[in-house]
């Protein structure tokens, strides 16, 4: 049985019998004003972070969510659009789609503003999305793409790029790991399905996004996730896994490469009231400005003693140099 078939079985079981300890359950449960999350959705909260960010969801965006789970993030996205088919949910598992439909009936009972017709559930595969080209403002997936091997991951990212409008955003949350995993872990199909052994390094994760054509990448959060220890897993060393939240924006690819924001900032503290690098970046005196890694490198190459460049915090919150 392939890892994709095992993955379907894992989530088919999770749809039929909600498993609060399955895989990854560190997805925050936002209860915004007037928004109530049904208990069953909380029990089926299979995510490792959040893909719901208010700044992405202005002006009634059309949103796509791949891997519907219990429908919690679909409901949260619908909170911001509130229109028929404003949110498209895609899943390959029939039982998960049916569970979400039932959960939306409960959501209607608890949220007077919500109608099930706000969410358009479609059966489909992440590698061949049943969605039109250039039709989505915000696409999202939570703890799904880390399951894929290289070929499927490339196809899934290309599909997300295809369906997004120009300057649209792909918002993702996935486990990552900076250590090398041995072949036994990598090839354990169930551990991969459980979002443990398929984790990429952040560098490789970001490269997969830029290879798909995304010109701007934002690392929004990086936090502890799981431990694989020698007592319980086939490894001789302790393996530390983190989760990250990332936004990949369908901006044109700059000639000098993508703009990747990892939480760095620059502060000018020279004699003038500002510094202009003649490349579109103006640093006001003693005012920190968020900069992409590319700009950080260019400023460092100037060799000035009046510009401080901070290390990556891995928490970027907008307002950057590009």
ABEGO torsion letter per residue (X at the ends): XBAAAAAAAAAAAAAABBBAABGBAABBBBBBBGBBBBAAAAAABBBABBABBAAAABGGBBBBBBGAEAGAAAAAAAAAAGBBGABBBBBABAAAAAAAAAAAAAAAAABAABBAAABBBBBBBAABBBBBBGABABBBBBGAAAABBAAAAAAAAAAAAAABBBGBBBBBBBBBBABBBBAAAAABAAAAAAGAAABBBAAAAAAAAAAAGBABBBBABBBBABBBBAAABBBABBBBBBBBBBBBBBBBBBAAEBBBBAGBBBBBABABABBBAGAGBBBBBGBBBBBBAAAAAAAAAAGBAABBBBBBAGBBAEGBAX
